[in-house]
């Protein structure tokens, strides 16, 4: 064992008690130190065992044993009580006062050596456990610091993403907009925008980068910059039709050559706020829901594949809003197979149920009704348009 073996501490009033212990233990590599009961070291954890001699002063040895047993295990070694005789009462007294091991008064050198070897192995194992516990605490500290850094970065990313969303929605003539935006995490893959293009036209879109988190949120920032709804030439301009907007965006995404590009779906609309005419193009997105002032809600179905996959066309769907009508465009964070088939399913029912509300309250109530049945969290955005009744 050599010098690596931790020492033993013998606590006794009789100096002569150490001689037999040394004779039994030191030939096997165990060093024995001595201390009087009133002069034991404050730091005891480095000893393999603390041996309390009950022969010289039984009462004092038991009192010290009780006091030391109250200390935490990581602040003291195992307590070995040497009973003054072989009686059961003497041994039980040792255990009653907190000793971990009690040896009878007639214990042989081999018996003492066997117990000490067990305690020495226990001491080594305890040191390994403590080292592993310290390593675990350090790893936990580092993980907590990393988590706090990630949280801080995500909060910053959320603020950045929120800065790209419109602060207010325009009100042009009799047209009003309202939105419910519910990312499931710090940042999300949903994105929307509503913007005035001239005195009578408003452009709007809702997009969804499949998945959520930072990769999806980065694409929403790209969308904000890549969507070009208006071309200006000198003193004139041209409003870019929805099919061209999506086709150009699709080409831009393909040109980026991004690895592991998430699928992006989108609905882009161009609304004439005077006539109520609306042109819509769709790229793999759930169908918009039209809610007439009188009559059943319906989905506006049109073809159009996902963005960023391959060259494609996005035909324009031309429809008319009348006073009192509403239109809903939403992402697929719903408890249905919306993402697979593009059908609005429960949105039709929720829209019909709350159709009499003003657009802001209408959007809120429809959102709550849809998300109440959602089992797994996902990003969800619902944009509502209303042409006010005359």
ABEGO torsion letter per residue (X at the ends): XEAABBBBBBBBABAAAAAAAAAAAAAAGBBBBBBBAAABBABAAABABBBBBAAABAAAAAAAAAAAAABBAAABBBBBBBBABABAAAAAAAAAAGBABBBBAABBAAAAAAAAAAAAAAAAAAAAAAAAAAAAAAAAAAAAAAAAAAAAAAAAAAAAAAAABBABBBBBEABBBBBBBBBABABBABBBBBBBABAABBBBBBBBBBEBEAAAAAAAAAAAAABBABBBBEABBBBBBAAAAAAAAAAAAAAAGBBGBBBBBBBBBBBBAAAGBBBBBBBGBBBBBBBBABEBBBBBBBBEBBBGABBBBBBBBBBBBBBGBBBBBBBABBABAAAAAGBAEAAAAAAAAAAABBAAAAAAAAAAAAAAABABBBBBBBBBBBBBBX
